[in-house]
Amino acid sequence: RGANGASSSAQCKVRVLGLDPAWERDDVMEIFTEEGFPVRDVAMQWDRSGRSLGRCTLVFSTPEDARVCVKEMDGATVDGFELVLSWGAGSPFSGFMYSAPREVSGRERRMQDDAFRGGGSGGARGRSSGSG
């Protein structure tokens, strides 16, 4: 437990909103790890019928890793979806932090929409650079 009584694991959680509903846990993990963030786990959120709510919680090993991820990725656009990141419950840094939207650089997805939406394996995961 941290000095403020909150568990250190709660300080290492980041909420992410604005995900593509077609993205699965592995897609989100790959997106963030390819950008250099040491994500330990991803907890996707689903509605009762099994559809994605377009949000998840990322778990990091240290609060500093979580802090850097929020700073760098909040407001980023990935494959046309603007992400909003905030500290998880129990964090001393609660509340939404927002920065101006920006396009994330990186490799473009090679998967076609049909294959990606079908959840099939294969193809590379990566960030859309926003350029055609």
N, C-alpha and C positions, 0 to 999 in steps of 0.2 A: 504494500500500500504506500501511496505517496504521502508527503507531509500534510496535504490537505485532507487526508482520509479517503480520497478516491483511489480505487485500485489503479495500478499503473497500466493495466490492460485497457481500461476505459480511456485513458489518456492517449492511447495509441490507435484509437478508432476514428475513422473519417467517414462521414456520410457523403454519398454521391447521388445527386439527382440529375435527371436529364439524359439518362442512358437510352440508347436505341432499344426498344422493347424486344428486338430480335436477339440481342446479345445474351449469351450464356455466361456462366461463371468463368469458364476458361477464356472467353473472349476478353472479359474485363481484366482478368489477371494478366493476360498477355499484353493488353494495351498499356497498363501501368508499368509492368516490368520492362517492356521494351523502351519506355521513356526513362528508365533508370531508377524507378522507385521500388524499394525492397518490400513488396507486399507479401505478408505472411499468409493471409487468408482473405477470401471474398465471400460475403453473405448476401446473396441476391434476395430481393423481396418480390413475392408473387401474390396475386389475388387468389381467391378461393377456387377459381376455375383453372388455375395454373398459368395464367397469363402474367407476363412480367409487368411490374409497376414502374419500370424504368428507373429504379433506384437500388442502391446496395450500400453495404458498409464494408470498408476496407480495414484490415487489421495490420498494423505495423509492429515491429519489435520494439521500437523506441518512440517516445513522443517527438523527438527531433525529426525522425523520418516522416512522421505524420505531418508535422508542421511544414516541412519543406514541400511535401506533396500538395498540401492545401495552397501554399503560396504559389507554386508553379502551375498547378492544373486548374484552379478555380477560374472559371470563365473560358477555359479552352474549348475549342470546337474540334470534335473528333467525328469523322465521317458525317459531317453536317449536323451533329447534335452538340449543343452547348452544355457543358457540364458545370454544375454548381456543387462545390465541395464545402463542407463545414465540419467542425469538430464534433465527434461523437458525444453521446450522453456521458456525463461524469467528468468531462474534460474541463480543466480550468480555463480553457479558451472557448467557451460555449458561444453559440450564436453564429449566424452566417457571416462569412467574410466574402466580399465580392470584389473582383477586379474586372477591368474592361475586357470584353470578349477579344480573344485572339485565336489565330489559327495555329494548331500544333503541327510542327514539322515532323517528318518521319516518312517511313515507307508507306506507299499506297497499298490499300487492300487489293489483292489479286483475285479475290473471290467475286463471282458474279452475284447479284442480288438474290437470285433464285436459290443458289447453293447456300449462300449465307443464311437466308431466312429459313431454309430447311434444316439448319443446324448440322449439316453434314460435316464430316471431317475432311481435311485436306485443304490445300491453299495456305497462303501465309496470312497471318494476322498482322495488323499494323495500323498506323495512323494515316488518316487522309491528310494530305498536305493542302487540300482545297484547290489545287491547280489541276487542270485537266490534262 
